[in-house]
């Protein structure tokens, strides 16, 4: 903007000194220059403003605290009893590569300290309930920061039906997750069906985090990946609908396509996340673009995971 100010000063002097036609011409040029400068300033200012706001959302006090808490767990491990509970109930436990076990357990320990889990909104959940929810929720962030869940305040477990939302097995908004314990307990051992309840709802939480809107774009609008995600969601939604209209089975379940609300497509990312972690090879084969985007976002490559022999 310094050059613009210098140019404006020069034109003003020329306009005053020249008089007549030359002065009028100078004023016309001045007006155009000022208009152009204002447009440039507005665009650049808008970009900086958006970037600053996005950075603020990503580094708010709670997010910083959560990441510091996770860093303090560096090198800590679950006790044998906790590991045995997870190993006996959670199907995906046996697929997680050895090199991810340490960061995963560190995140589980930090998660358990900072996110309250209730049962029927009356009592604290049992140790088993808390461990299984934390273990699956932390799969999503095994290579990501705990601040992905910076807006989360509480997880409510319900015996079977969720109060006020009886037809759903789970729900999530920016601050709260509700899960049917009966359904979770029955299905958590199934590692390859692509219908994982906890992964699905916590993917919604990540989707909400940057702007409070579930539109299946897990990055902020200031991210260099935002346009790619927006185009990818539109493309994948069309492919998903075409597959089910043709009666073809698909790695991402149909619910991910049909639940579109006011132009947003909130279920593509959540249903895609379940498929990514539980049907990685198939998703990579059928939807290579969305698989690559999710692999880049989550920092893992489940298509290469193989079942481990561990207890």
VEXNUSE-371756 format. One record per residue: x, y, z of N, C-alpha, C in turn. Coordinates in steps of 0.05 Angstrom, whole numbers, padded with zeros to 5 digits, always signed. Each point is the difference from the previous one (the first is absolute). Layout:
<atoms>
XYZXYZXYZ;...
</atoms>
This chain:
<atoms>
+00017-00024+00000-00017+00024+00000+00017+00025+00000;+00026-00002+00007+00017+00024+00001+00003+00012-00027;+00003-00017-00021+00002+00011-00028-00025+00014-00008;-00023-00011+00009-00026+00012-00008-00002+00028+00012;+00008+00003+00025-00001+00026+00013+00018+00020-00014;+00024-00009-00008+00019+00017-00015-00012+00009-00026;-00013-00019-00015-00011+00006-00026-00024+00020+00003;-00016-00005+00021-00022+00019+00004+00010+00028+00005;+00021+00003+00016+00011+00026+00006+00010+00013-00025;+00014-00016-00017+00010+00011-00025-00022+00010-00018;-00021-00016-00003-00022+00007-00017-00015+00025+00010;-00003+00002+00026-00013+00023+00011+00016+00026-00006;+00027-00002+00003+00016+00023-00006-00001+00007-00029;+00000-00021-00017-00001+00005-00029-00027+00012-00008;-00021-00010+00013-00027+00011-00007-00002+00029+00008;+00011+00007+00024-00002+00027+00009+00017+00019-00017;+00024-00009-00008+00018+00017-00014-00007+00002-00029;-00011-00021-00012-00004+00000-00029-00024+00016-00008;-00022-00002+00015-00025+00014-00007-00011-00011-00026;-00023+00010-00009-00012-00006-00025-00004-00030-00005;+00004-00008-00025-00005-00028-00009+00019-00019+00014;+00026+00010+00003+00019-00018+00013-00007-00005+00029;-00010+00021+00012-00008-00004+00028-00024-00019+00003;-00019+00003-00018-00024-00018+00000+00008-00029-00005;+00019-00003-00019+00010-00027-00006+00013-00012+00025;+00016+00017+00013+00013-00010+00024-00020-00008+00021;-00021+00015+00003-00021-00008+00020-00014-00026-00007;-00004-00004-00026-00013-00025-00009+00018-00024+00007;+00026+00004-00007+00019-00022+00006+00001-00005+00030;+00000+00022+00015+00000-00002+00029-00023-00016+00011;-00024+00006-00011-00024-00014+00009+00002-00029-00005;+00010-00007-00025+00003-00029-00007+00020-00014+00018;+00022+00014+00005+00021-00011+00017-00010-00005+00028;-00015+00019+00011-00011-00003+00026-00019-00023+00002;-00017-00003-00021-00020-00022+00000+00015-00027-00001;+00020-00002-00018+00015-00024-00002+00014-00007+00026;+00012+00020+00012+00014-00004+00026-00019-00010+00022;-00024+00012+00000-00019-00008+00020-00008-00029-00003;-00004-00009-00025-00007-00028-00005+00022-00019+00009;+00025+00007-00007+00022-00017+00008+00002-00001+00030;-00003+00023+00013+00002+00001+00029-00022-00016+00013;-00024+00001-00011-00023-00015+00011+00005-00030-00002;+00010-00009-00024+00004-00028-00004+00022-00011+00019;+00023+00015+00001+00022-00009+00017-00008+00001+00029;-00015+00021+00008-00009+00002+00027-00019-00023+00007;-00018-00007-00019-00018-00022+00005+00014-00026+00003;+00021-00005-00017+00015-00024+00003+00014-00002+00027;+00012+00022+00008+00014+00000+00026-00020-00004+00022;-00023+00013-00003-00020-00003+00021-00010-00028+00003;-00005-00013-00023-00009-00028+00001+00021-00018+00012;+00025+00004-00009+00022-00016+00010+00003+00003+00030;-00002+00025+00009+00003+00006+00029-00023-00013+00016;-00025+00002-00011-00022-00012+00014+00003-00030+00001;+00009-00012-00023+00003-00029+00000+00022-00009+00019;+00022+00015+00001+00021-00006+00018-00009+00002+00029;-00017+00020+00006-00011+00003+00027-00016-00024+00008;-00016-00010-00019-00017-00023+00007+00017-00025+00005;+00022-00002-00015+00016-00024+00002+00019+00001+00025;+00004+00023+00011+00019+00003+00022-00013+00013+00024;-00026-00005+00004-00013+00012+00024+00011-00012+00025;-00006+00011+00023+00012-00008+00025-00005-00029+00007;-00024-00010-00005-00006-00028+00007+00016-00018-00019;+00002+00006-00025+00015-00016-00018+00029-00002+00008;+00011+00023+00007+00028+00001+00009+00004-00017+00025;-00019+00002+00019+00002-00016+00024-00001-00030-00006;-00018-00008-00018-00002-00028-00006+00025-00011-00013;+00012+00016-00018+00025-00009-00013+00023-00002+00020;+00000+00019+00019+00021-00001+00021-00004-00025+00018;-00026-00006+00006-00006-00024+00016+00009-00025-00014;-00004-00001-00026+00008-00024-00016+00031-00002+00000;+00013+00022-00002+00030+00000+00000+00010-00010+00027;-00014+00005+00021+00009-00009+00027-00003-00030+00003;-00016-00013-00018-00003-00029+00002+00021-00014-00017;+00018+00014-00012+00021-00012-00017+00014-00022+00015;+00000-00024-00012+00014-00022+00012-00016-00017+00020;-00024+00010+00007-00017-00015+00019-00016-00021-00015;-00007-00021+00014-00014-00022-00012-00024-00008+00017;-00020-00012-00013-00022-00012+00015+00010-00022+00018;-00014-00004+00023+00007-00022+00017-00010-00026-00013;+00011-00023+00008-00008-00026-00012-00030-00006+00002;-00013+00008+00022-00028-00005+00003-00016+00016-00021;+00006+00025-00004-00014+00017-00020+00005-00011-00028;+00024-00008-00006+00006-00011-00027-00015-00026-00004;-00003-00016+00020-00015-00025-00002-00029+00005-00006;-00012+00020+00013-00028+00007-00006-00004+00007-00029;+00018+00018-00010-00002+00009-00027+00004-00023-00020;+00021-00016+00006+00006-00023-00018-00023-00020-00002;-00014-00003+00023-00022-00020+00000-00026+00009-00013;-00003+00026-00003-00026+00011-00010+00002+00014-00027;+00022+00013-00006+00002+00018-00023+00014-00014-00024;-00016-00004-00021+00011-00015-00023+00023+00014-00013;-00001+00027-00003+00022+00014-00014+00026+00000+00015;-00001-00007+00026+00025-00001+00015+00020-00019-00013;-00009-00022-00011+00017-00020-00011+00010+00007-00028;-00009+00022-00011+00009+00009-00027+00019+00023+00001;+00002+00013+00023+00016+00024+00002+00030-00007-00002;+00015+00012-00018+00029-00007-00002+00015+00006+00026;+00021-00016+00004+00016+00002+00025+00010+00029+00004;+00009+00013-00021+00012+00027+00003-00020+00021+00009;-00026-00006-00002-00020+00019+00009-00010-00005+00028;+00008-00021+00013-00010-00007+00026+00008+00021+00021;+00024+00009+00000+00009+00019+00021-00015+00026-00002;+00000+00013-00024-00015+00026-00001-00029-00003+00005;-00011-00024-00007-00029-00005+00005-00005-00001+00030;+00016-00015+00014-00005-00003+00029+00005+00027+00014;+00019+00016-00009+00004+00026+00012-00024+00017-00002;-00013-00001-00024-00024+00016-00004-00024-00010+00016;-00002-00027+00003-00021-00011+00017+00002+00010+00028;+00024+00000+00011+00004+00009+00028-00007+00030+00003;+00008+00016-00019-00007+00029+00002-00030+00004-00004;-00012-00015-00018-00029+00001-00005-00016-00006+00025;+00007-00021+00014-00014-00009+00024+00001+00021+00022;+00022+00016+00001+00003+00020+00021-00017+00025-00006;-00005+00006-00026-00011+00026-00006-00029+00000-00012;-00011-00024-00005-00027-00001-00011-00018-00017+00017;-00018+00012+00015-00018-00016+00017-00019-00017-00017;-00005-00025+00010-00018-00019-00014-00021-00008+00021;-00025+00004-00006-00022-00007+00019-00016-00023-00011;-00015-00013+00018-00018-00021-00008-00029+00009+00008;-00017+00002-00020-00028+00009+00004-00001+00027+00013;+00021+00017-00003+00001+00027+00011-00002+00001+00030;+00002-00023+00013-00003-00001+00029+00026-00008+00014;+00014-00020-00012+00023-00011+00014+00024+00002-00018;+00023-00002+00012+00025-00003-00015+00000-00027-00013;+00009-00001-00025+00001-00025-00014+00020-00019+00013;-00003-00026-00005+00019-00019+00012+00027+00002-00014;+00020-00013+00012+00027+00000-00011+00000-00011-00028;-00015-00022-00005-00001-00012-00026-00012+00019-00021;-00022+00012+00007-00013+00019-00018+00019+00022-00008;+00013+00012+00020+00017+00023-00005+00024-00008-00017;+00012-00023+00005+00023-00010-00015-00007-00004-00029;-00023-00013-00005-00007-00007-00028-00007+00025-00016;-00014+00018+00012-00006+00025-00014+00026+00016-00006;+00017+00002+00020+00025+00015-00004+00018-00013-00021;+00001-00027+00001+00018-00015-00018-00009+00005-00029;-00025-00002-00006-00009+00004-00027+00001+00030-00009;-00007+00018+00018+00002+00028-00007+00028+00008-00006;+00020-00012+00014+00028+00008-00004+00012-00013-00025;-00014-00020-00012+00010-00010-00026+00001+00022-00021;-00021+00018+00001-00002+00021-00020+00023+00020+00002;+00011+00003+00024+00020+00020+00005+00027-00012+00007;+00004-00026-00007+00025-00013+00007+00025+00014-00012;-00004+00015-00022+00022+00015-00012-00008+00030-00001;-00020+00008+00016-00010+00027+00000+00000+00010+00029;-00004+00027+00004+00000+00011+00027-00026-00005+00015;+00001-00001+00026-00024-00003+00017-00018+00025-00003;+00011+00022-00009-00016+00024-00004-00020-00002-00022;+00000-00022-00015-00022-00005-00019-00027-00001+00015;+00001-00008+00026-00024-00002+00016-00003+00023+00020;+00011+00023-00007+00002+00023+00018-00028+00011+00009;-00020-00004-00017-00027+00010+00008-00016-00020+00016;+00009-00025+00001-00015-00021+00014-00001+00005+00030;-00024-00002+00011-00003+00004+00029-00007-00026+00015;-00016-00017-00013-00009-00024+00014-00009-00021-00020;+00003-00026+00008-00011-00023-00015-00021-00013+00017;-00024-00004-00010-00021-00013+00015-00005-00028-00012;+00001-00020+00016-00008-00027-00008-00028-00006+00010;-00015-00013-00017-00028-00007+00007-00003-00031-00001;-00016-00010+00017-00002-00030+00001-00008-00011-00027;-00020+00011-00013-00008-00008-00026-00007+00024-00017;-00023+00012+00005-00010+00023-00016+00011+00026+00012;+00006+00019-00018+00010+00027+00008-00024+00017+00007;-00001+00011+00023-00022+00017+00008-00003+00024-00018;-00025+00003-00011-00005+00021-00018+00007-00006-00029;+00013-00022-00005+00007-00008-00027+00000-00030-00002;-00024-00011+00006-00003-00029+00004+00007-00017-00025;-00003+00012-00023+00005-00016-00024+00029-00002-00008;+00017+00015+00014+00029+00001-00007+00016-00018+00019;+00022-00011-00011+00019-00015+00017+00022+00018+00010;+00003+00023-00013+00020+00019+00009-00006+00028-00011;+00011+00020+00012-00004+00027-00010+00024+00017+00010;+00005+00022-00014+00022+00017+00008-00006+00029-00009;+00008+00019+00017+00001+00028-00009+00028+00010+00008;+00004+00026+00000+00027+00010+00005+00010-00005+00028;-00019-00004+00019+00008-00001+00028-00006-00026+00014;-00016-00018-00013-00011-00023+00014-00003-00024-00019;+00007-00023+00011-00004-00025-00015-00019-00018+00016;-00020-00012-00013-00018-00019+00013+00003-00027-00015;+00002-00021+00016+00004-00027-00011-00018-00020+00014;-00011-00018-00016-00015-00023+00012+00020-00021+00009;+00003-00004+00026+00019-00020+00009-00008-00028-00008;-00026-00006-00001-00009-00026-00009+00009-00006-00028;-00002+00019-00018+00008-00005-00028+00030+00000-00002;+00014+00018+00015+00029+00001-00001+00012-00027+00009;-00010-00009+00023+00010-00025+00012-00004-00024-00019;-00022+00000-00015-00006-00022-00018+00017+00000-00025;+00009+00023-00009+00013+00003-00026+00030+00006+00001;+00010+00008+00023+00028+00009+00001+00020-00022-00007;-00008-00025+00002+00018-00022-00007+00002-00005-00030;-00017+00013-00016+00000-00004-00029+00018+00021-00012;+00023-00009-00009+00021+00018-00009-00001+00007-00030;-00017-00014-00016+00002+00004-00029-00027+00005-00013;-00020+00009+00016-00026+00004-00013-00005+00029-00009;+00017+00018+00007-00003+00028-00009-00022+00015+00012;-00011-00009+00023-00023+00013+00014+00007+00008+00028;+00025+00008+00005+00009+00005+00027-00013+00024+00012;-00014-00003+00023-00016+00021+00012+00018+00023+00011;+00020-00007+00015+00017+00021+00012+00016+00015-00021;+00012-00014-00019+00014+00014-00022-00018+00019-00015;-00024-00009-00005-00020+00016-00014-00006+00026+00014;-00007-00002+00026-00008+00024+00015+00023+00019+00006;+00024-00011+00005+00023+00017+00005+00010+00013-00025;-00005-00013-00023+00006+00014-00026-00017+00024-00003;-00026-00002+00008-00017+00024+00000+00012+00022+00018;+00010-00008+00023+00012+00020+00018+00023+00015-00013;+00017-00015-00015+00022+00013-00014-00010+00018-00022;-00021-00009-00014-00012+00016-00021-00012+00026+00011;-00012-00001+00023-00011+00024+00013+00022+00020+00009;+00023-00011+00007+00019+00016+00016+00008+00027-00011;+00005+00002-00026+00011+00025-00011-00020+00022-00002;-00025-00007-00006-00020+00022-00006-00027-00006+00012;-00004-00022+00014-00026-00006+00011-00020-00011-00019;+00008-00006-00025-00017-00010-00021+00009-00028-00008;-00019-00019-00002+00007-00027-00010-00006-00001-00030;+00021+00003-00016-00004-00001-00029+00020-00019-00013;+00013-00017+00016+00019-00020-00009+00026+00012-00010;+00006+00025+00008+00026+00012-00006+00014+00004+00026;+00020-00017+00007+00012+00001+00026+00022+00021+00004;+00004+00017-00020+00020+00021+00002-00013+00027-00001;+00013+00020+00010-00011+00027+00000+00000+00012-00029;-00016+00021-00004+00000+00012-00027+00025+00015-00007;+00018+00003+00020+00026+00012-00006+00021-00021-00007;-00007-00026+00002+00019-00021-00006+00005-00002-00030;+00024-00006-00009+00005-00005-00028-00014-00025-00011;-00010-00017+00018-00015-00024-00009-00030+00004-00001;-00009+00024+00007-00029+00004+00002-00014-00005-00027;+00010+00012-00022-00013-00003-00026+00000-00029-00009;+00022-00014+00006+00001-00028-00008-00021-00016+00015;-00003+00005+00026-00021-00015+00015-00028+00007-00010;-00005+00025-00005-00027+00008-00009-00007-00014-00026;+00019+00000-00019-00005-00013-00026-00003-00030+00004;+00016-00011+00017+00000-00029+00005-00027-00009+00012;-00011+00015+00019-00025-00007+00012-00023+00001-00021;+00000+00020-00017-00020+00001-00022+00002-00024-00018;+00025-00006-00008+00004-00022-00019-00007-00027+00013;+00008-00004+00025-00005-00025+00013-00030-00004+00006;-00014+00021+00006-00028-00002+00005-00015-00010-00025;+00008+00011-00022-00013-00008-00026+00006-00029-00006;+00025-00009+00005+00007-00028-00005-00014-00019+00019;-00003+00009+00025-00013-00017+00020-00030-00004-00008;-00013+00022-00007-00028-00002-00008-00004-00017-00025;+00018+00002-00019-00002-00015-00024+00004-00030+00006;+00018-00007+00017+00005-00028+00007-00025-00012+00012;-00013+00014+00018-00023-00012+00013-00025+00001-00017;-00002+00019-00018-00023+00000-00019+00003-00023-00019;+00025-00008-00006+00005-00023-00018-00001-00026+00015;-00005+00000+00026-00001-00024+00015+00027-00013+00006;+00021+00016-00001+00027-00011+00005+00008+00005+00029;+00013-00020+00011+00012+00004+00027+00023+00019-00003;+00007+00013+00022+00020+00021-00001+00014+00001+00027;+00025+00008+00000+00016+00000+00025-00011+00021+00020;-00010+00022-00009-00013+00020+00017-00029-00005+00000;-00012-00003+00024-00029-00007+00001-00018+00022-00010;-00023-00008-00010-00019+00018-00013-00008+00024+00017;-00002-00005+00026-00008+00021+00019+00017+00025-00004;+00026-00004-00007+00018+00022-00005-00009+00018-00023;-00016-00010-00018-00009+00016-00022-00027+00012+00003;-00018-00016+00012-00028+00008+00002-00005+00022+00021;+00016+00001+00021-00004+00020+00021+00013+00027-00007;-00010+00012-00021+00008+00027-00008-00020+00020+00011;+00011+00022+00013-00017+00019+00013+00006+00028-00011;-00020+00012-00012+00002+00028-00010+00026+00004-00016;+00006-00018-00017+00023+00003-00017+00026-00011+00011;+00002-00003+00027+00023-00012+00013-00002-00030-00002;+00023-00013+00002+00001-00029-00002+00015-00010+00025;-00013+00000+00023+00014-00005+00025+00010-00028+00005;-00010-00020-00015+00007-00027+00006+00022-00012-00018;+00008+00013-00020+00021-00011-00018+00026-00004+00016;+00008+00020+00016+00025-00003+00015-00002-00020+00022;-00023-00001+00014-00002-00019+00023-00003-00029-00010;-00017-00004-00020-00002-00027-00011+00025-00008-00015;+00013+00019-00013+00025-00006-00014+00022-00006+00020;+00000+00013+00024+00020-00006+00020-00003-00029+00010;-00025-00009+00005-00004-00027+00009+00011-00020-00021;-00006+00006-00025+00009-00017-00022+00031+00001-00002;+00011+00023+00004+00029+00004-00002+00015-00018+00020;-00009+00000+00025+00014-00015+00020-00008-00030+00000;-00023-00007-00009-00009-00028+00001-00001-00014-00027;-00001+00015-00022+00000-00012-00026+00021+00014-00018;+00024+00004+00011+00020+00016-00013+00006-00009-00028;+00005-00026-00003+00008-00010-00027-00022+00004-00020;-00024-00005+00008-00023+00003-00019-00004+00029-00006;+00001+00017+00020-00004+00029-00005+00022+00011-00019;+00024-00009+00004+00022+00009-00018-00005-00009-00028;-00011-00024-00004-00005-00010-00027-00024+00014-00013;-00022+00004+00015-00024+00011-00011+00000+00031-00001;+00012+00012+00020+00000+00030+00002+00028+00010+00005;+00018-00003-00019+00028+00007+00006+00005+00029+00008;-00016+00018-00011+00003+00029+00007-00007+00005+00029;-00022-00010+00009-00008+00005+00028+00018-00016+00019;+00010-00023-00009+00019-00015+00017+00025+00017+00004;+00011+00011-00022+00025+00015+00002-00004+00025+00018;-00023+00013-00003-00005+00024+00016-00002-00007+00030;-00013-00022+00006-00003-00008+00028+00027-00010+00011;+00016-00013-00016+00026-00009+00009+00018+00023+00006;-00002+00021-00017+00016+00024+00005-00010+00014+00026;-00027+00001+00003-00011+00014+00023+00006-00015+00026;-00005-00026+00001+00003-00015+00025+00029-00009+00004;+00016+00000-00021+00028-00007+00003+00006-00030+00002;-00020-00016-00007+00004-00030+00001-00009-00012-00026;+00006-00026-00004-00005-00014-00025-00013-00027+00006;-00025-00001+00009-00012-00026+00009-00001-00021-00022;+00001+00007-00025+00000-00021-00021+00024-00018+00003;+00021+00009+00013+00024-00017+00003+00000-00014+00027;-00020+00005+00017+00000-00013+00026-00006-00030-00003;+00013-00016+00016-00004-00029+00001-00006-00008+00029;-00016-00020+00003-00007-00009+00027+00024-00009+00015;+00003+00010+00025+00023-00006+00016-00007-00023+00020;+00021-00015+00007-00004-00020+00021+00009+00012+00027;-00019+00010+00015+00006+00012+00025-00022-00006+00020;+00006+00002+00026-00020-00005+00021-00002+00025+00017;
</atoms>
